[in-house]
Amino acid sequence: MSEHFDLTTLIVIVVTFVLFVAALFSKGFTHDLFLEAGVFLVSVKLILMGYRNSVMNREITEQLREIKARLEKHGN
C-alpha cells in the first residue's frame, strides 16, 4: 500500500476520516449526516482514483520498459 500512497495521501485519509467521525458526533445523526457522508464519499472516490492511477502508471511503465528492451534487442 505504501508504494501507491505517499505520506501526504495517508495523512489526508486519516484527517478526512477523523473529521467525518467528529462531524457525526457533533452534528448527530440528523439530515446533515447525508451532507457529511457525501463529502466523505467524494474524498474516498478521489483517493481510490489516485490509487488506480498509481497502479496504471506502474503497469504502463513496465510495458514501456518491455518495449524498450525489445527495440534495443532487435536494434543491435
PLY file of the C-alpha trace (Angstrom):
ply
format ascii 1.0
element vertex 76
property float x
property float y
property float z
element edge 75
property int vertex1
property int vertex2
end_header
0.00 0.00 0.00
2.83 2.39 0.76
4.11 2.06 -2.79
0.93 3.70 -4.10
0.23 6.18 -1.31
2.75 8.73 -0.15
2.80 10.17 3.36
0.70 13.18 2.40
-2.08 10.99 1.00
-2.12 8.83 4.11
-2.36 11.95 6.28
-5.28 13.22 4.20
-7.04 9.86 4.55
-6.67 9.88 8.33
-7.70 13.53 8.71
-10.73 13.02 6.46
-11.87 10.03 8.47
-11.30 11.79 11.80
-13.24 14.84 10.64
-16.08 12.64 9.39
-16.33 10.84 12.73
-16.10 14.16 14.60
-18.91 15.57 12.45
-21.06 12.55 13.27
-20.66 13.14 16.99
-21.01 16.92 16.85
-23.92 17.09 14.39
-25.58 13.88 15.48
-27.49 11.60 13.17
-29.61 14.31 11.57
-30.16 15.27 7.96
-26.65 16.79 7.99
-25.40 13.22 8.07
-26.13 12.95 4.35
-24.01 16.01 3.62
-21.13 14.72 5.73
-21.39 11.26 4.15
-21.39 12.83 0.69
-18.23 14.79 1.42
-16.61 11.67 2.85
-17.56 9.60 -0.21
-16.14 12.22 -2.57
-12.88 12.10 -0.62
-12.83 8.30 -0.80
-13.51 8.43 -4.53
-10.59 10.81 -5.08
-8.32 8.58 -3.03
-9.39 5.49 -5.00
-8.81 7.34 -8.28
-5.32 8.24 -7.12
-4.65 4.61 -6.23
-5.95 3.42 -9.59
-3.79 5.96 -11.41
-0.76 4.80 -9.47
-1.39 1.17 -10.41
-1.99 2.04 -14.06
1.17 4.18 -14.20
3.18 1.28 -12.84
1.73 -1.09 -15.45
2.33 1.36 -18.30
5.90 1.97 -17.14
6.57 -1.77 -17.09
5.12 -2.18 -20.58
7.26 0.69 -21.88
10.35 -0.95 -20.37
9.49 -4.18 -22.17
9.04 -2.33 -25.47
12.32 -0.51 -24.99
14.13 -3.74 -24.22
12.71 -5.41 -27.34
13.65 -2.44 -29.51
17.19 -2.42 -28.14
17.46 -6.18 -28.65
16.32 -6.01 -32.28
18.22 -2.82 -33.00
21.64 -4.38 -32.34
0 1
1 2
2 3
3 4
4 5
5 6
6 7
7 8
8 9
9 10
10 11
11 12
12 13
13 14
14 15
15 16
16 17
17 18
18 19
19 20
20 21
21 22
22 23
23 24
24 25
25 26
26 27
27 28
28 29
29 30
30 31
31 32
32 33
33 34
34 35
35 36
36 37
37 38
38 39
39 40
40 41
41 42
42 43
43 44
44 45
45 46
46 47
47 48
48 49
49 50
50 51
51 52
52 53
53 54
54 55
55 56
56 57
57 58
58 59
59 60
60 61
61 62
62 63
63 64
64 65
65 66
66 67
67 68
68 69
69 70
70 71
71 72
72 73
73 74
74 75
